[in-house]
Amino acid sequence: MTILALGFVSVLVSIPLIPADSGAAHVIGYVAGALVPIVVVGFVRRMDLDRRRSPFYVPQRMFRTAVVALAVLAVIAAGLHVWPLATELAS
């Protein structure tokens, strides 16, 4: 859960960069708000898969919900940072 929390912190770090007019700020926001959380989701899912092999594994409903929420927030952050970059590149 700690690693998953770091993914949420990464998305929160990218939120203040959304209204910025700088392309560099949007690239940093994209990396912090989209790429890092998706890597965290993959890593956490892999760790969970390893734990499922144990006979003492107890599934946690909150964990699954948190992983989905982080993935959704990462996609939203990606869209909010990529849109201004794409608009600037198109003009």
Phi, psi and omega in degrees: 000332180294318179295321177296321177296325177296326176295319177294322178297321179298319177294318180297327177294327183281340184298315180295344181275352183297313182283359182295149179265355183275136176294324179296322178296323179288326176293316177297318178297322178295315180296314183288324187263346183235306185290313181298312180297325179292322175295319178298316179301314179298317180295316181294320178296322178295318177297320179295322178297320177295321179291332180295340179286345180282141177290347181261010182293133176236117181294145179245118182295321181296325179298312181297318179296319180294322178296316179294318179297318178296319179297318179294316178297324179294320178294319178295315178298321178299314180297319181290336178265329181282326182303308179297325178294317180293322179297318179293320179292330181283339183266000000 
